[in-house]
Amino acid sequence: MKHISTIILILLCCHVIAQNSKDIPFEKEYFPNQKDQMKEARRAFEAGNEEFEGKRPGRYKTALNNFLTANAFNPNNSLLNFRIGICYMNSSFKMKAKSYFEKAYELNPSIDPEIHYFLARGFHLNTEWDKAIAEYQTFKKGLDPKKKELIPLINDVNKKIAECNYGKEYVKNPVRVFIDNIGDKVNSTYPDYAPVISADESVMYFTSRRNTTTGGALDENYDEYFEDIFVTYKFNEEWGVPANIGPPINTTGHDATVNLSPDGQIMFTYRDDKGYGNIYQSLLLGDKFTEPEKMPKPINSSEHESSASISYEGKTIYFVSDRQEGGYGGRDIYAVNKSDKDRWDQAYNMGATINTKYNEEGVFIVPDGKTLYFSSEGHSSMGGFDIFKCELKNGLWSEPVNLGYPINTPDDDVFFVVSASGKHGYYASVKNEGFGEKDIYMITFLGPEKPVQLSNEDNLLASVEAPISEIYIAPAVEINANAVTLLKGIITDAITQKPIEAEIVLIDNTLNVELATFKSNSKTGKYLVTLPSGKNYGIAVKAEGFLFHSENFDIPKSATYQEVLKDVQLKNVQVGQKIVLRNIFFDFDKATLRPESTNELERLTQLLKDVSTMRIEISGHTDNKGSAQYNQTLSESRSKSVVDYLISKGIAKERLEYKGYGLTQPMASNDNEEGRQLNRRTEFKILSK
């Protein structure tokens, strides 16, 4: 009896000890009937600790797998919980760290001198702003501001408190957007990120660490597959199954997307060259990209360059570098312009309006040429990198504006791109509903809410699934579109209908300046030209052995986004062929050539010099406004003005004829202004070769 009483007393004492000591070590006496399981758990814990304390970059991922195995057996060890939290903080799943820091603190409030800082980070990343602020302040109280070595840490805490205050405001006033996963056709169970798109959203390239990368090898430093670039095309508003774009862009090492020119013909990629990150450029020839070429010195340096974006006309590149010369701190955004000699000038820092003493990253210039997106740890970030937007006004960049919640989160939000329309944005994010570690998401921007309307029968019927009592809120309206026109189509041979690789020259007619030169795809003949609003553009399409084709687009500043489909059929140099000269302009009711006509006239002059035996007829045509005689005289005078110009440029008079046809040969109906505008034209016809 006495023996039984002793046993009961011992058991009661053990129970009291267990109750008072919540922090349970991996020792066999705490698991008397689970010795084998305990040994396995302790082995996993020790393996995790060994990896955790190592120096390999990917150590946290391997350590976490071991720690979670140990935690499944013993969830009440403070050090284990704390280290799981640290591992999650160094992963893409930072929000999961909070519960483990809380558990560690519950088990042992003295687990780490910085436990309140880590608790604050956990609350911060889960948008529990007030709890985060309280923990930051508790941690800050324990720091002596008189110690110089602690000043950076105190400043960091103060910044994070400010981030929480920004976050509170953003969450209270969320922006109106839809954020949708683009689907498991594109996203995999592996990390997929850094999407880049053509201006019309017809093609997307992105970086992935899936197991079908070139070489199929693992990066042992990170326990993940090497990065490769994949491509997907949009069909009927859905993205297709992606494909690895293969060599020469993808190698057995890391190859990542940086950006894409608006027309999709130039890709910028990132490579790690012996520890220095550099930007490379490749051209799309047919359906294959050329061997990537390292961008020249004004862009790349002996430091680290990670992000770049090219303007719509290819004359300016914006890029991110951690070079110290002229920098404001950390990584800054720089720009470099192309000179008249087709060389890149000296790079320059974009200044304190955009750059901060913290890091900037993920720069993207919209095809309108005046809207810049980038990510920053500074400005009014709610935590980590937030995405910001600024606009070029009167030659100066506006103050950056935070895109707000839920686009931005307390974690890093970076590498964001926007369609030319401004309706959609794309980025990668880690969300609960995702298919892998990182997935690609599409953001649909919405405008302000419509005014609240009184219910009527239709409204009530429409809201059956989500009934409301007295009011109906109208659906979201689209945000104001970007002020840009996309001109796209296919260039073919007028006779054979085969695609042609043609040169497309974009001219500012008002300034008589050549803005850019593009090429149609040699395999498909497809082209895409971006035209920001507010200019009179001349478009010239040229290919060897064909007559040039011209178009005119006078786009007012008030014009918003539009897509214009224009297929071009180039004509061979044959007798009888006619070409409309759409960029020849005259003063109103006169035959005086306007300065905007210069580029078109020079192209015609060059054609006559290239084909030195060609004889042509210049003809003038009008609409039906006014008398037939008036229009006949005006059309003849205008065609003569063109001939006189060509003669002044050295073209022999004998090779030129001029005629006026007045209103007798309309191309379109004269019943509307659009048709009349087409009928007012100047043409040339080949008389002989």
C-alpha positions in Angstrom: 0.0 0.0 0.0 2.8 2.3 0.9 4.5 1.5 -2.5 1.4 2.4 -4.4 1.1 5.7 -2.5 4.7 6.6 -3.4 4.0 6.0 -7.1 0.9 8.2 -7.0 2.9 10.9 -5.3 5.6 10.7 -8.0 3.0 10.9 -10.8 1.3 13.9 -9.2 4.7 15.7 -8.9 5.5 14.9 -12.6 2.1 16.3 -13.5 2.8 19.5 -11.6 6.2 19.9 -13.2 4.7 19.4 -16.7 2.0 22.0 -16.0 4.6 24.6 -14.8 7.1 23.8 -17.5 5.3 24.2 -20.8 8.6 24.4 -22.8 9.2 20.7 -23.5 12.7 19.6 -24.6 13.4 16.6 -26.9 14.3 14.3 -24.0 13.1 10.7 -23.5 11.7 11.3 -19.9 9.1 13.6 -21.4 7.9 10.9 -23.8 8.2 7.7 -21.8 6.1 5.6 -24.2 7.4 7.2 -27.5 11.1 6.6 -27.4 11.5 5.7 -31.0 9.3 8.5 -32.3 11.1 10.9 -30.0 14.5 9.8 -31.4 13.4 10.4 -34.9 11.9 13.8 -34.0 15.1 14.8 -32.1 17.2 13.7 -35.1 15.1 15.9 -37.4 15.4 18.8 -34.9 19.2 18.4 -34.8 19.5 18.2 -38.6 17.4 21.3 -38.9 19.6 23.1 -36.4 22.7 22.1 -38.3 21.3 23.4 -41.5 19.8 26.5 -39.8 23.2 27.5 -38.4 25.0 26.9 -41.7 25.9 29.4 -44.4 24.2 27.9 -47.5 21.7 30.4 -49.0 18.9 27.8 -49.1 19.5 26.5 -45.6 16.2 27.9 -44.3 14.1 25.8 -46.7 15.9 22.6 -45.7 15.9 23.4 -42.1 12.2 24.2 -42.2 11.4 20.7 -43.6 13.2 19.1 -40.7 11.8 21.5 -38.1 8.2 20.8 -39.2 8.8 17.1 -38.9 10.1 17.6 -35.3 7.2 20.0 -34.6 4.6 17.4 -35.6 5.8 15.3 -32.8 6.6 18.0 -30.2 4.8 21.3 -30.9 5.8 22.7 -27.4 9.5 23.4 -27.8 10.2 27.2 -27.7 13.4 27.1 -29.6 11.9 24.9 -32.3 8.9 27.2 -32.7 11.1 30.3 -32.8 13.4 28.8 -35.5 10.4 27.7 -37.6 9.2 31.3 -37.4 12.7 32.5 -38.6 12.6 30.0 -41.5 9.2 31.2 -42.6 10.4 34.8 -42.4 13.1 33.9 -44.9 10.7 32.2 -47.3 7.8 33.3 -49.5 5.4 32.3 -46.8 6.3 35.0 -44.2 2.7 35.3 -42.9 3.0 31.8 -41.4 5.7 33.0 -39.0 3.4 34.8 -36.7 1.8 31.7 -35.0 5.2 30.1 -34.3 6.6 33.3 -32.8 3.5 33.6 -30.6 3.9 29.9 -29.5 7.6 30.4 -28.8 6.8 33.5 -26.6 4.1 31.7 -24.8 6.4 28.8 -24.0 9.4 31.0 -23.1 9.1 34.8 -23.0 12.9 35.0 -22.9 13.5 32.8 -25.9 15.3 35.6 -27.8 16.3 39.2 -27.0 14.5 40.3 -30.1 11.3 38.2 -29.6 9.1 41.4 -29.5 10.5 42.5 -32.8 9.7 39.2 -34.4 6.2 39.2 -32.9 5.8 42.6 -34.3 6.9 41.4 -37.8 4.4 38.5 -37.6 1.5 40.9 -36.7 2.7 43.4 -39.3 2.8 40.8 -42.1 -0.8 39.7 -41.2 -2.1 43.3 -41.3 -2.7 43.3 -37.5 -1.5 46.8 -37.4 -2.2 47.8 -33.8 -0.7 44.6 -32.3 2.3 45.1 -34.5 2.8 48.7 -33.4 2.5 47.7 -29.7 5.1 45.0 -30.1 7.5 47.4 -32.0 7.1 49.9 -29.2 7.7 47.3 -26.5 10.9 46.2 -28.3 12.0 49.8 -28.8 11.7 50.6 -25.1 14.5 48.1 -24.5 16.9 49.8 -26.8 19.2 52.5 -25.5 19.2 55.4 -28.0 22.5 56.6 -26.5 24.3 53.6 -28.0 25.3 54.5 -31.5 25.4 50.9 -32.7 21.6 50.7 -31.9 20.6 53.8 -33.9 20.1 51.8 -37.2 17.9 49.3 -35.4 15.9 52.1 -33.7 15.4 53.8 -37.1 14.3 50.5 -38.6 11.6 50.1 -35.9 10.4 53.7 -36.3 10.1 53.1 -40.1 8.1 49.9 -39.5 5.7 51.7 -37.1 5.2 54.3 -39.9 4.6 51.5 -42.4 1.9 50.1 -40.1 0.2 53.5 -39.9 0.3 53.7 -43.7 -1.1 50.2 -43.8 -4.0 51.1 -41.5 -5.1 53.8 -43.9 -4.7 51.7 -47.1 -6.7 48.9 -45.7 -9.5 51.3 -44.5 -9.7 52.6 -48.1 -9.0 49.7 -50.4 -8.6 50.4 -54.1 -11.2 48.9 -56.5 -9.5 46.0 -58.3 -10.0 42.4 -59.1 -7.0 40.2 -58.5 -7.3 36.9 -60.3 -4.9 33.9 -60.6 -4.4 33.4 -64.3 -4.9 29.7 -63.9 -3.2 26.3 -63.7 -2.5 26.3 -67.4 0.2 28.8 -66.8 1.0 28.5 -63.0 2.6 25.3 -61.8 3.3 23.7 -58.4 6.7 25.4 -58.7 7.6 29.1 -58.4 6.3 31.1 -61.4 7.0 34.9 -61.4 8.4 38.0 -63.1 5.8 38.1 -65.9 6.4 40.5 -68.9 3.9 41.2 -71.6 3.5 42.8 -75.1 1.6 46.0 -75.1 -1.6 44.3 -76.4 -1.4 41.4 -73.9 -1.1 38.9 -76.7 2.0 37.2 -75.4 3.5 36.7 -71.9 7.0 35.6 -70.9 7.8 34.6 -67.3 10.4 33.0 -65.1 9.8 29.6 -63.6 11.7 27.1 -61.5 9.6 24.1 -62.7 11.2 20.7 -63.4 11.2 21.2 -67.1 13.9 23.8 -67.1 16.8 23.5 -69.5 19.1 20.7 -68.2 16.6 19.8 -65.5 19.2 20.4 -62.7 18.7 21.6 -59.2 20.5 24.6 -57.8 22.0 22.9 -54.8 22.5 26.3 -53.0 18.7 26.8 -52.9 17.3 23.3 -53.4 15.3 24.5 -56.4 15.5 24.1 -60.1 17.4 26.7 -62.1 15.4 29.5 -63.5 14.2 29.4 -67.1 12.0 31.6 -69.2 8.7 30.3 -70.5 6.2 31.8 -73.0 2.4 31.7 -73.2 0.0 33.2 -75.8 -3.5 34.5 -75.3 -6.3 32.9 -77.3 -9.9 34.1 -76.8 -9.0 35.9 -73.7 -7.4 32.8 -72.1 -3.7 32.1 -71.7 -2.5 28.9 -73.3 -0.2 26.2 -72.0 3.3 27.7 -71.6 6.4 26.4 -73.3 10.1 26.6 -72.5 11.6 29.0 -75.0 14.8 27.0 -75.0 18.3 28.0 -76.2 19.9 30.4 -76.9 18.2 32.4 -74.1 17.8 29.5 -71.7 20.9 27.9 -70.5 21.8 25.3 -67.8 22.2 28.2 -65.4 19.8 30.9 -64.2 17.9 32.8 -66.9 15.2 35.2 -65.9 12.8 37.7 -67.5 13.5 41.4 -67.1 11.2 43.1 -69.6 9.8 43.1 -73.1 9.6 45.9 -75.7 6.0 46.9 -76.3 6.0 45.2 -79.8 7.3 42.0 -78.3 10.3 41.9 -80.6 13.0 42.7 -78.0 13.5 40.7 -74.8 15.6 41.8 -71.8 16.9 39.1 -69.6 18.9 38.8 -66.4 22.1 36.7 -65.9 24.3 36.3 -62.9 27.9 36.8 -64.3 30.3 35.7 -61.6 28.4 37.3 -58.9 27.5 40.4 -60.8 23.9 40.7 -62.2 23.7 42.0 -65.7 21.0 42.8 -68.2 21.0 41.1 -71.6 19.1 41.8 -74.9 17.7 39.4 -77.5 15.8 40.1 -80.8 13.0 37.9 -82.0 13.7 36.7 -85.5 10.7 34.7 -86.8 9.9 32.5 -83.8 13.4 32.3 -82.3 15.3 34.8 -80.2 18.9 35.7 -81.0 21.8 34.9 -78.7 21.5 37.3 -75.8 24.0 40.2 -75.9 25.1 41.9 -72.7 23.9 45.5 -72.6 26.7 48.1 -72.9 28.5 49.9 -70.1 26.2 52.9 -69.5 23.6 50.3 -68.4 25.6 47.4 -67.0 28.5 48.2 -64.6 30.8 46.3 -62.2 27.9 46.5 -59.8 24.5 44.7 -59.8 21.8 45.6 -62.4 18.5 43.7 -62.0 15.7 45.4 -63.7 15.1 47.4 -66.9 12.3 48.8 -69.1 12.5 50.4 -72.6 10.3 53.3 -73.8 7.9 52.8 -76.6 10.2 54.3 -79.3 13.3 52.5 -78.0 15.1 55.8 -77.2 15.2 55.5 -73.3 16.0 52.7 -71.0 15.1 52.9 -67.3 17.0 50.4 -65.1 17.9 49.5 -61.5 21.4 49.5 -60.2 23.2 49.5 -56.8 26.1 51.5 -58.2 27.1 54.1 -55.6 28.1 57.0 -57.8 25.2 59.5 -57.7 23.0 57.2 -55.8 20.7 58.0 -52.9 21.2 54.7 -51.1 20.7 51.0 -51.8 19.3 50.3 -55.2 18.2 53.3 -57.4 16.4 53.8 -60.7 18.6 55.3 -63.5 17.8 56.2 -67.0 19.9 56.5 -70.2 19.0 58.0 -73.6 20.0 57.0 -77.1 21.9 59.6 -79.0 21.5 60.5 -82.7 24.5 58.2 -83.4 22.4 55.3 -82.1 24.6 55.0 -79.0 23.6 55.1 -75.3 24.6 58.3 -73.6 25.7 58.7 -70.0 23.3 57.1 -67.5 21.8 59.4 -64.9 20.0 58.9 -61.6 16.3 59.8 -61.8 16.5 61.9 -58.6 15.1 62.2 -55.1 11.5 62.4 -56.2 11.6 58.7 -57.2 14.7 57.3 -55.4 14.9 57.1 -51.6 17.6 56.1 -49.1 16.0 52.6 -49.3 15.9 50.2 -52.2 13.9 50.7 -55.4 13.3 47.8 -57.8 11.1 46.5 -60.7 10.9 49.6 -62.9 8.4 49.6 -65.8 7.6 52.4 -68.3 4.1 52.3 -69.8 3.9 52.5 -73.6 2.3 56.0 -73.3 5.9 57.2 -72.5 4.8 59.2 -69.4 3.6 56.7 -66.8 6.2 55.0 -64.6 5.7 52.1 -62.2 8.3 50.8 -59.8 8.6 49.2 -56.4 10.2 50.9 -53.4 10.9 50.1 -49.7 10.7 53.9 -49.1 8.0 56.5 -49.7 4.7 55.5 -48.1 5.3 51.7 -48.2 3.1 49.6 -45.9 6.0 47.1 -45.6 8.7 45.6 -47.8 8.5 46.7 -51.4 5.3 48.4 -52.4 4.3 49.3 -56.0 4.2 53.0 -56.9 3.1 55.1 -59.9 4.2 58.5 -61.1 3.6 60.5 -64.2 5.8 62.8 -66.3 4.3 66.3 -66.3 6.0 69.3 -67.9 9.3 67.5 -68.0 9.2 66.5 -64.3 8.1 63.3 -62.6 5.2 63.6 -60.1 5.4 62.4 -56.5 5.0 58.6 -56.5 1.6 57.4 -55.5 1.1 54.0 -53.6 -1.2 51.7 -55.6 -2.9 50.8 -52.4 -4.3 47.7 -50.8 -5.0 44.9 -51.8 -2.5 45.3 -54.6 0.2 46.1 -52.1 0.6 44.1 -49.0 3.0 44.2 -45.9 5.3 41.8 -47.8 7.3 42.5 -51.0 5.3 43.5 -54.0 7.6 43.9 -57.0 8.1 43.2 -60.7 4.8 44.6 -61.9 3.9 45.3 -65.5 0.8 47.0 -67.1 -0.9 46.6 -70.4 -0.9 49.5 -72.8 -4.6 50.0 -72.1 -3.9 50.5 -68.4 -6.8 48.1 -67.6 -4.7 45.1 -66.5 -1.5 44.7 -64.5 0.4 41.5 -63.9 2.6 40.4 -61.0 3.5 37.3 -58.9 2.2 36.8 -55.5 2.0 34.1 -52.8 -1.7 33.5 -51.9 -3.6 30.7 -50.1 -5.5 29.9 -53.3 -2.3 29.6 -55.4 -1.1 26.5 -57.2 2.6 26.8 -56.1 4.9 28.9 -54.1 4.5 32.0 -56.3 1.8 32.3 -58.9 1.2 34.9 -61.6 -1.9 37.1 -61.0 -3.8 39.6 -63.2 -5.0 42.8 -61.7 -8.1 44.4 -63.3 -8.3 48.1 -62.4 -11.7 49.6 -61.7 -12.9 53.1 -61.5 -14.8 54.9 -58.7 -18.1 53.5 -57.5 -21.1 54.6 -59.4 -23.6 56.6 -57.3 -26.0 54.6 -55.2 -29.3 54.1 -57.0 -32.8 53.4 -55.6 -33.9 49.9 -56.2 -36.2 49.1 -59.1 -37.6 45.8 -60.4 -34.5 45.1 -62.6 -32.1 45.8 -59.7 -34.0 43.6 -57.4 -34.0 40.7 -59.9 -30.3 41.2 -60.5 -29.5 41.0 -56.7 -31.5 37.9 -55.9 -28.3 35.9 -55.0 -27.1 38.7 -52.7 -30.2 40.7 -51.7 -30.1 44.1 -50.2 -32.9 46.0 -48.5 -33.3 49.4 -49.9 -30.4 50.3 -52.2 -28.4 48.9 -55.1 -24.8 49.6 -55.9 -24.1 49.6 -59.6 -21.2 47.5 -60.9 -17.7 48.8 -61.1 -16.7 51.0 -64.0 -13.4 50.8 -65.8 -10.6 53.1 -64.8 -9.6 55.8 -67.3 -7.6 54.3 -70.1 -4.1 55.3 -71.0 -3.7 57.9 -73.7 -2.2 55.6 -76.3 -3.1 54.0 -79.6 -1.8 50.6 -80.6 -1.5 50.1 -84.3 -1.0 46.5 -85.3 -1.6 44.1 -88.1 0.2 41.9 -90.7 2.4 43.0 -93.5 2.2 40.8 -96.6 3.1 40.7 -100.3 0.1 42.1 -102.2 0.4 39.4 -104.8 1.6 36.2 -103.0 0.0 37.1 -99.6 3.2 35.8 -97.9 4.4 37.6 -94.8 7.1 40.2 -95.2 9.8 41.4 -92.8 9.4 45.1 -93.4 10.9 48.2 -91.8 8.3 50.5 -90.1 9.4 54.1 -89.6 7.5 56.2 -87.1 7.7 60.0 -87.7 6.5 63.0 -85.7 5.1 65.0 -88.7 4.9 68.2 -86.8 8.6 68.2 -85.8 9.7 66.3 -88.9 11.6 64.0 -86.6 12.0 60.2 -87.0 10.9 58.8 -83.7 11.7 55.1 -84.1 12.2 52.2 -86.5 10.6 48.9 -86.0 10.4 45.6 -87.9 7.6 43.2 -88.6 8.2 39.6 -87.7 9.9 37.8 -90.5 7.8 34.6 -90.1 4.4 36.0 -89.4 4.6 39.5 -90.8 3.0 40.8 -87.6 3.9 44.3 -86.3 2.8 46.5 -83.4 3.5 50.2 -83.1 2.7 52.3 -80.0 1.4 55.8 -80.5 1.0 58.0 -77.4 -1.7 60.6 -77.8 -1.0 64.2 -78.7 1.0 63.9 -81.9 0.5 63.8 -85.7 2.3 60.6 -86.7 3.5 59.5 -90.1 4.0 55.8 -90.6 6.1 54.5 -93.5 6.4 50.8 -94.3 9.3 49.8 -96.5 10.8 46.5 -97.8 13.4 45.9 -100.5 11.8 45.4 -103.9 8.5 46.9 -102.9 6.9 50.4 -103.0 6.7 52.0 -99.7 3.3 52.3 -97.9 2.4 55.3 -95.8 -0.3 56.0 -93.1 -1.2 59.1 -91.1 -2.5 59.2 -87.6 -3.3 62.6 -86.1 -4.1 61.6 -82.5 -5.3 64.5 -80.2 -4.2 64.8 -76.6 -7.7 63.9 -75.5 -7.7 60.5 -77.2 -7.8 57.5 -74.8 -6.7 53.9 -75.4 -7.6 52.3 -78.7 -6.4 49.5 -80.8 -6.3 50.0 -84.6 -6.0 46.9 -86.8 -4.2 47.7 -90.1 -3.0 45.0 -92.4 -0.6 46.3 -95.0 -0.1 44.8 -98.5 3.1 46.0 -100.1 3.1 46.3 -103.9 6.0 45.4 -106.1 7.6 48.0 -108.3 5.5 47.4 -111.4 4.0 49.6 -114.1 0.5 50.7 -113.3 0.9 50.4 -109.5 -0.6 53.3 -107.5 0.4 54.4 -104.0 -1.4 56.9 -101.8 0.9 59.4 -100.1 -1.0 59.8 -96.9 1.6 62.1 -95.2 1.5 64.9 -97.8 -0.4 68.0 -96.4 -1.4 71.3 -97.9 -2.6 74.6 -96.4 -6.3 74.8 -96.3 -7.8 75.5 -99.8 -4.3 76.1 -101.2 -1.6 74.1 -103.0 1.1 75.1 -100.5 3.0 72.1 -99.1 3.1 72.1 -95.3 6.3 71.3 -93.5 4.8 68.1 -92.1 5.0 66.7 -95.7 8.8 66.7 -95.8 9.5 63.1 -94.6 7.0 61.7 -97.1 8.4 63.8 -100.0 11.9 62.7 -99.1 10.9 59.0 -99.2 9.5 59.5 -102.7 12.6 61.3 -103.7 14.8 58.5 -102.5 12.6 55.9 -104.3 13.1 57.8 -107.6 16.9 57.9 -107.0 17.0 54.2 -106.2 15.1 53.3 -109.3 16.7 55.8 -111.6 14.7 54.9 -114.7 11.3 55.1 -113.2 8.7 57.6 -114.6 5.7 58.4 -112.4 2.5 60.4 -112.5 1.6 62.5 -109.4 -2.2 62.9 -109.1 -4.3 65.1 -106.9 -7.8 64.2 -105.7 -10.5 66.0 -103.7 -13.8 65.3 -102.0 -17.1 66.7 -103.5 -17.3 69.9 -101.4 -17.4 72.8 -103.8 -17.8 72.9 -107.6 -16.2 70.4 -109.9 -14.2 73.1 -111.6 -12.9 74.4 -108.3 -11.8 70.9 -107.2 -10.3 70.2 -110.6 -8.1 73.3 -110.4 -7.1 72.7 -106.7 -6.1 69.1 -107.3 -4.0 70.0 -110.4 -2.2 72.8 -108.5 -1.4 70.5 -105.6 0.0 67.7 -107.8 2.1 70.3 -109.5 3.5 71.4 -106.1 4.7 67.9 -105.5 6.4 67.6 -108.9 8.1 71.0 -108.4 9.4 69.8 -105.0 10.9 66.6 -106.6 12.5 68.6 -109.4 14.1 70.9 -106.8 15.6 67.8 -105.3 17.3 66.8 -108.5 14.7 64.5 -110.1 14.6 65.1 -113.9 11.5 66.8 -115.2 11.1 64.3 -117.9 10.5 61.5 -115.4 7.5 63.4 -113.8 4.0 64.1 -114.8 1.2 65.7 -112.8 -2.6 65.6 -113.1 -5.6 66.7 -111.2 -8.6 64.5 -111.1 -10.7 66.6 -108.7 -13.7 64.7 -107.4 -13.9 62.2 -110.2 -12.1 59.3 -108.6 -13.3 58.9 -105.0 -11.9 56.1 -102.8 -14.8 56.2 -100.4 -18.3 57.7 -99.9 -18.5 61.5 -99.7 -21.5 61.2 -97.4 -19.4 61.4 -94.2 -16.2 63.1 -93.0 -14.2 59.9 -92.8 -14.9 59.1 -96.4 -14.2 62.7 -97.6 -10.9 62.6 -95.7 -9.9 59.5 -97.6 -10.9 61.1 -100.9 -8.7 64.2 -100.3 -5.3 62.6 -101.2 -2.2 62.7 -103.3 -1.1 59.6 -105.2 1.7 58.5 -107.5 1.4 55.9 -110.3 4.3 54.1 -112.0 4.2 54.9 -115.8 7.4 53.0 -116.7 10.4 51.4 -115.1 
